[in-house]
Amino acid sequence: MARTDEATGRRIEWIFDRRTNEFLGERTVQTKPTGSAKSPLKPGTVVSGSAVLVRVVVNGIKQTPWRTG
């Protein structure tokens, strides 16, 4: 799933597991060249990314998650 910001030429992509549909992370990709001489970006450049590394479940609001092991 993705959304493109036409003003900046950046596409935000949400990455899901094909089998479980679990959210795995996201990345931002430049879709059109930038006009900035300071930091020119070519189409296809990955600008940023993030991944879900840990998931925890808590029993209530404001409860601090913790892991054992």
C-alpha positions in Angstrom: 0.0 0.0 0.0 1.4 3.4 -0.8 0.6 7.1 -1.0 2.4 9.7 -3.2 2.8 13.3 -2.3 2.7 15.0 -5.7 4.1 18.3 -4.3 7.3 16.7 -3.0 7.5 13.7 -5.3 7.8 11.3 -2.4 5.9 8.0 -2.1 5.3 6.5 1.4 5.1 2.8 1.2 3.6 0.6 4.0 5.0 -2.9 4.1 2.9 -5.8 5.2 3.5 -9.6 5.4 1.8 -11.2 2.4 0.7 -14.2 4.5 -0.5 -12.6 7.8 -1.1 -9.0 6.7 1.0 -8.0 9.7 2.5 -4.5 9.4 6.3 -4.8 9.1 7.4 -1.2 8.5 7.5 1.6 6.0 9.8 3.4 3.6 9.8 6.7 1.7 11.0 6.7 -2.0 11.6 9.7 -4.2 9.5 9.4 -7.3 10.7 12.5 -9.3 13.9 14.4 -9.4 14.4 17.3 -7.0 15.4 20.7 -8.2 17.6 21.4 -5.2 21.3 21.8 -6.0 22.2 21.2 -2.3 20.7 17.8 -2.2 19.6 16.4 -5.6 17.7 13.2 -5.4 17.1 10.8 -8.3 13.8 8.9 -8.7 14.0 5.6 -6.9 16.2 6.9 -4.1 15.0 5.5 -0.7 14.8 8.6 1.5 13.9 6.9 4.8 12.7 3.6 6.3 11.7 2.0 9.5 10.9 -1.5 10.7 8.9 -3.1 13.5 11.4 -5.1 15.5 9.5 -5.9 18.7 5.8 -6.2 19.5 4.4 -6.5 23.1 0.9 -6.8 24.6 -0.1 -5.1 27.8 -3.2 -5.7 30.0 -4.2 -2.0 30.5 -3.7 1.6 29.6 -0.5 3.2 30.8 1.0 -0.2 31.6 4.7 -0.4 30.8 5.6 -3.3 28.5 8.4 -5.6 29.5 10.1 -8.7 28.2 11.7 -11.6 29.9 14.6 -13.6 28.6 
